[in-house]
């Protein structure tokens, strides 16, 4: 299953990626920092650099066709209506 993991380079994401990969999932994980791309690759995730506060960038990063979407961004303050709207768009496709 292809899984999109928001916050892949964070405290939770770094622990979640190996679990998802061990169950055979293809993980696409986000980070805000170019310097963390290699860390995600070492965990066997496909890295995507995106600022979770940039609505358009997040929409572009969420490529339709994911079987699952995990949100582990714990240090992020997105307004609830925007995050709900993004969720509705991803589920609709």
C-alpha positions as CSV (number, residue, x, y, z in Angstrom):
1,X,0.0,0.0,0.0
2,X,1.3,3.5,-0.8
3,X,1.1,5.7,2.3
4,X,1.6,9.5,2.6
5,X,3.1,10.4,5.9
6,X,3.0,14.1,6.9
7,X,5.8,14.9,9.4
8,X,8.0,11.9,8.4
9,X,11.2,13.5,9.7
10,X,9.7,14.3,13.1
11,X,9.8,12.4,16.4
12,X,6.8,10.3,15.6
13,X,7.4,9.9,11.9
14,X,10.9,8.6,12.3
15,X,9.5,5.8,14.4
16,X,6.5,5.2,12.3
17,X,8.3,4.8,8.9
18,X,10.2,1.6,9.8
19,X,7.0,0.0,11.1
20,X,5.1,0.9,7.9
21,X,8.0,-0.3,5.7
22,X,8.3,-3.5,7.7
23,X,4.7,-4.3,6.8
24,X,5.5,-3.8,3.1
25,X,4.1,-0.3,2.6
26,X,5.7,2.2,0.3
27,X,6.0,5.4,2.4
28,X,6.1,8.9,1.0
29,X,7.2,11.1,3.9
30,X,7.3,14.9,4.2
31,X,9.9,17.1,5.8
32,X,10.4,20.9,5.9
33,X,14.2,20.6,5.6
34,X,16.3,19.7,2.7
35,X,18.9,18.4,5.2
36,X,16.6,15.6,6.3
37,X,16.0,14.1,2.9
38,X,18.9,11.6,3.3
39,X,17.6,10.6,6.8
40,X,14.2,9.7,5.3
41,X,15.9,7.7,2.5
42,X,17.9,5.8,5.1
43,X,14.6,4.8,6.7
44,X,13.5,3.6,3.2
45,X,10.9,6.3,2.7
46,X,10.5,8.5,-0.4
47,X,11.1,12.1,0.8
48,X,9.1,15.1,-0.1
49,X,10.1,18.6,1.0
50,X,7.1,20.7,1.9
51,X,6.1,23.3,4.5
52,X,2.9,22.0,6.2
53,X,1.8,25.6,6.6
54,X,1.8,26.2,2.9
55,X,-1.6,25.1,1.8
56,X,-0.8,25.0,-1.9
57,X,2.4,23.1,-1.4
58,X,0.7,20.5,0.7
59,X,-2.0,20.1,-1.9
60,X,0.6,19.6,-4.6
61,X,2.5,17.1,-2.5
62,X,-0.5,14.9,-1.8
63,X,-0.5,13.0,-5.0
64,X,-3.7,11.1,-5.6
65,X,-3.5,7.4,-5.5
66,X,-2.4,6.9,-1.9
67,X,-4.1,4.1,-0.1
68,X,-3.5,5.8,3.3
69,X,-2.5,9.1,4.8
70,X,-0.9,9.5,8.2
71,X,-0.5,12.8,9.9
72,X,2.3,12.9,12.4
73,X,3.1,16.6,12.2
74,X,3.0,17.6,15.9
75,X,4.7,20.9,15.7
76,X,2.3,22.5,13.2
77,X,-0.7,24.9,13.6
78,X,-3.0,24.6,10.6
79,X,-6.4,26.1,10.8
80,X,-9.0,23.3,11.2
81,X,-11.2,24.4,8.2
82,X,-8.2,24.2,5.9
83,X,-7.1,20.8,7.0
84,X,-10.6,19.5,6.7
85,X,-10.8,20.9,3.2
86,X,-7.6,19.2,2.2
87,X,-8.8,15.9,3.7
88,X,-12.1,16.1,1.7
89,X,-10.2,16.7,-1.5
90,X,-7.8,13.8,-1.0
91,X,-10.7,11.4,-0.1
92,X,-12.7,12.5,-3.1
93,X,-10.1,11.3,-5.6
